[in-house]
Amino acid sequence: MNQEKKPFLYRIDPLTKIFMLLCISILAVHMKHALPQLILFGFVWTTVVIGTGQMVSRPLVQLLAGIGIPYFGLSLLSVREGEVWWQWGALQLTSGGLEYGAVMTLRIFIFCLTSVALSVTTDYRELVGALVLKLKVPYRFAYGLALALTFLPLLREEGRLALAARRLRGQRISRGPAALLHARDYLAAVFTGSVRRIQYIAGAMDGKGFGASAYRTFYRPFVLPSYALPLMLTSAGVTLALCLLV
């Protein structure tokens, strides 16, 4: 795809995206009430959908629900602040628990969405070049961060292959206890495939002498675009203003 035709998150350089992710994370941690956190979540969700040119995938929604709903329920029943709405033995449902659970769950959603957006829309080679050449980060750490960002797409690809293999074998969607067994086998297949890929990557890096030298050259020099600094300053200004107002 032509660079000019890609959605805007693909066209933003890695350093600017990392700085914007940091600003969003600061806002998510700073906000202590559910309504501002919900507005921030809606903004992040809309930005990810428009910036990537695609809807948030169903597996990601299922992952968010699998993490957020249990945490929300645990927070809802464990926090004992505010007005008591319901009580049964040691369990209490309070207004403070609802507020706290909503804030923390939305915060988890925001962190997950921004991390996935960064990993999907960023070329790890550009990220490594930006970190090493501009921020003077040791290239071992930069490559480690880049591999961590590619871990989510790797899991998604392994999940797609495992699901396709099961469908080719005629496995149908199960219900009840059988669904739990199939989910266990599916997760085991994804984990095994991911470990096998990581072993291939580690072997290739070792064969190329990764880490043998203290310095590393790059085929493509990273050049910070002209829009990067104004966009970073704008993001920092908006973050500071919202932290003072909210």
C-alpha positions as CSV (number, residue, x, y, z in Angstrom):
1,M,0.0,0.0,0.0
2,N,1.2,3.5,-0.9
3,Q,2.4,5.5,2.1
4,E,0.1,8.4,1.3
5,K,-2.9,6.0,1.2
6,K,-2.3,4.4,4.6
7,P,-4.3,5.4,7.6
8,F,-2.7,8.1,9.7
9,L,-1.4,5.9,12.5
10,Y,0.7,4.0,10.0
11,R,2.2,7.3,8.7
12,I,3.3,8.7,12.1
13,D,6.9,7.9,13.1
14,P,7.5,5.6,16.0
15,L,8.9,8.2,18.4
16,T,5.9,10.4,18.1
17,K,3.5,7.4,18.6
18,I,5.4,6.4,21.7
19,F,5.3,9.9,23.1
20,M,1.5,10.1,22.4
21,L,1.0,6.7,24.1
22,L,2.9,8.0,27.1
23,C,0.6,11.1,27.2
24,I,-2.5,8.9,27.1
25,S,-1.1,6.6,29.8
26,I,-0.5,9.6,32.0
27,L,-4.1,10.8,31.5
28,A,-5.5,7.3,32.2
29,V,-3.5,7.0,35.5
30,H,-4.4,10.6,36.5
31,M,-8.1,10.3,36.0
32,K,-9.9,9.1,39.2
33,H,-13.5,9.2,38.1
34,A,-15.4,6.9,35.7
35,L,-16.9,9.6,33.3
36,P,-13.6,11.2,32.3
37,Q,-12.1,7.7,31.9
38,L,-15.0,6.6,29.7
39,I,-14.6,9.7,27.5
40,L,-10.8,9.0,27.2
41,F,-11.6,5.4,26.3
42,G,-14.1,6.4,23.7
43,F,-11.5,8.8,22.2
44,V,-8.8,6.1,22.1
45,W,-11.2,3.5,20.6
46,T,-12.3,6.0,17.9
47,T,-8.7,7.0,17.2
48,V,-7.6,3.3,16.8
49,V,-10.5,2.5,14.5
50,I,-9.9,5.5,12.3
51,G,-6.1,5.5,12.5
52,T,-5.8,1.8,11.6
53,G,-8.5,1.8,9.0
54,Q,-10.3,-1.2,10.5
55,M,-12.6,-2.1,13.3
56,V,-11.2,-3.5,16.5
57,S,-11.0,-7.2,16.0
58,R,-13.3,-9.7,17.7
59,P,-10.5,-11.6,19.4
60,L,-9.2,-8.3,20.9
61,V,-12.7,-7.5,22.2
62,Q,-12.9,-11.0,23.7
63,L,-9.5,-10.5,25.3
64,L,-10.5,-7.2,26.8
65,A,-13.8,-8.7,28.1
66,G,-11.9,-11.7,29.6
67,I,-9.6,-9.4,31.5
68,G,-11.8,-6.5,32.3
69,I,-15.1,-8.2,33.4
70,P,-13.6,-10.4,36.1
71,Y,-11.5,-7.5,37.4
72,F,-14.5,-5.3,37.4
73,G,-16.5,-7.8,39.4
74,L,-13.7,-8.3,41.9
75,S,-13.3,-4.6,42.4
76,L,-17.1,-4.1,42.6
77,L,-17.4,-6.5,45.5
78,S,-14.1,-5.9,47.3
79,V,-14.1,-2.1,47.6
80,R,-16.1,-0.9,50.6
81,E,-16.5,2.9,50.2
82,G,-19.5,5.1,49.7
83,E,-23.2,4.1,50.0
84,V,-24.0,0.4,50.5
85,W,-26.4,-0.8,47.9
86,W,-26.4,-4.5,48.7
87,Q,-24.8,-6.8,51.2
88,W,-24.6,-10.5,51.7
89,G,-22.3,-11.7,54.4
90,A,-18.8,-10.3,53.8
91,L,-19.7,-9.2,50.3
92,Q,-20.8,-5.6,49.7
93,L,-21.9,-3.7,46.7
94,T,-21.2,0.0,47.2
95,S,-21.1,3.2,45.1
96,G,-17.4,3.5,45.7
97,G,-16.8,0.0,44.5
98,L,-18.7,0.7,41.3
99,E,-16.7,3.8,40.6
100,Y,-13.4,2.2,41.4
101,G,-14.1,-0.9,39.3
102,A,-15.2,1.2,36.3
103,V,-12.1,3.4,36.5
104,M,-9.7,0.5,36.7
105,T,-11.4,-1.6,34.1
106,L,-11.4,1.3,31.6
107,R,-7.8,2.0,32.4
108,I,-6.9,-1.6,31.5
109,F,-8.8,-1.3,28.2
110,I,-7.0,1.9,27.3
111,F,-3.6,0.4,28.0
112,C,-4.4,-2.7,25.9
113,L,-5.8,-0.7,23.0
114,T,-2.9,1.7,22.8
115,S,-0.3,-1.1,23.1
116,V,-2.0,-3.1,20.3
117,A,-2.3,0.0,18.1
118,L,1.4,0.7,18.5
119,S,2.4,-2.9,17.8
120,V,0.2,-3.2,14.7
121,T,1.0,0.1,13.1
122,T,4.7,0.3,13.7
123,D,7.6,-1.3,11.8
124,Y,9.9,-2.7,14.3
125,R,12.9,-1.8,12.2
126,E,11.9,1.9,12.2
127,L,11.3,1.7,15.9
128,V,14.8,0.2,16.6
129,G,16.4,2.8,14.4
130,A,14.6,5.6,16.1
131,L,15.4,4.4,19.6
132,V,19.1,3.8,18.9
133,L,19.9,6.7,16.6
134,K,17.8,9.4,18.2
135,L,17.4,8.4,21.9
136,K,20.8,6.6,22.1
137,V,19.1,3.5,23.6
138,P,21.4,0.5,23.7
139,Y,20.5,-1.6,20.6
140,R,20.1,-4.8,22.7
141,F,17.3,-3.1,24.7
142,A,15.8,-1.6,21.6
143,Y,15.6,-4.9,19.8
144,G,14.1,-6.5,23.0
145,L,11.4,-3.8,23.0
146,A,10.7,-4.3,19.3
147,L,10.4,-8.1,19.8
148,A,7.9,-7.4,22.6
149,L,5.8,-5.3,20.3
150,T,5.7,-8.0,17.6
151,F,4.6,-10.6,20.2
152,L,0.9,-9.6,19.9
153,P,0.8,-10.0,16.1
154,L,2.7,-13.3,16.5
155,L,0.1,-14.6,18.9
156,R,-2.7,-13.5,16.6
157,E,-1.1,-15.3,13.7
158,E,-0.5,-18.4,15.7
159,G,-4.1,-18.3,16.9
160,R,-5.3,-17.9,13.3
161,L,-3.3,-20.9,12.2
162,A,-4.4,-23.1,15.1
163,L,-8.1,-22.2,14.5
164,A,-7.8,-22.9,10.7
165,A,-6.1,-26.3,11.4
166,R,-8.9,-27.3,13.8
167,R,-11.6,-26.3,11.3
168,L,-9.8,-28.4,8.6
169,R,-10.0,-31.4,10.9
170,G,-13.7,-30.9,11.2
171,Q,-13.8,-29.7,14.8
172,R,-17.0,-28.0,15.7
173,I,-17.8,-25.3,18.2
174,S,-18.6,-27.0,21.5
175,R,-20.7,-26.0,24.5
176,G,-20.4,-26.5,28.2
177,P,-17.5,-28.5,29.7
178,A,-16.3,-29.6,26.2
179,A,-15.8,-26.0,25.3
180,L,-13.4,-25.6,28.2
181,L,-11.4,-28.6,27.0
182,H,-11.2,-27.3,23.5
183,A,-10.2,-23.9,24.7
184,R,-7.4,-25.5,26.8
185,D,-6.1,-27.4,23.7
186,Y,-6.4,-24.3,21.6
187,L,-4.4,-22.2,24.0
188,A,-1.8,-24.9,24.3
189,A,-1.4,-25.0,20.5
190,V,-1.0,-21.2,20.4
191,F,1.6,-21.3,23.2
192,T,3.6,-24.1,21.6
193,G,3.7,-22.4,18.2
194,S,4.7,-19.1,19.7
195,V,7.6,-20.7,21.6
196,R,8.7,-22.5,18.5
197,R,8.8,-19.2,16.6
198,I,10.7,-17.5,19.4
199,Q,13.3,-20.3,19.2
200,Y,13.7,-19.7,15.5
201,I,14.2,-16.0,16.1
202,A,16.7,-16.6,18.8
203,G,18.7,-19.0,16.7
204,A,18.7,-16.6,13.8
205,M,19.9,-13.8,16.0
206,D,22.6,-16.0,17.5
207,G,23.7,-17.1,14.0
208,K,24.1,-13.4,12.9
209,G,26.3,-12.6,16.0
210,F,23.7,-10.4,17.7
211,G,25.3,-8.7,20.7
212,A,28.9,-9.5,19.7
213,S,29.6,-5.8,19.1
214,A,28.9,-2.8,21.3
215,Y,27.7,-0.8,18.3
216,R,25.4,-1.5,15.4
217,T,24.9,0.2,12.0
218,F,21.6,0.7,10.2
219,Y,20.9,0.4,6.5
220,R,18.1,3.1,6.7
221,P,18.9,6.1,8.8
222,F,16.0,7.4,10.9
223,V,15.0,11.0,10.1
224,L,12.5,12.7,12.5
225,P,9.7,14.2,10.4
226,S,9.0,17.9,10.5
227,Y,5.6,17.4,12.1
228,A,6.9,15.3,14.9
229,L,8.0,18.1,17.3
230,P,4.8,20.2,16.9
231,L,2.7,17.1,17.4
232,M,4.6,16.1,20.5
233,L,4.3,19.6,22.0
234,T,0.6,19.7,21.3
235,S,0.1,16.3,22.9
236,A,2.1,17.4,26.0
237,G,0.1,20.7,26.2
238,V,-3.3,18.9,25.9
239,T,-2.2,16.3,28.5
240,L,-1.0,19.0,31.0
241,A,-4.2,21.0,30.5
242,L,-6.5,18.0,31.1
243,C,-4.5,17.0,34.1
244,L,-5.1,20.4,35.6
245,L,-8.8,20.5,34.7
246,V,-9.9,16.9,35.4
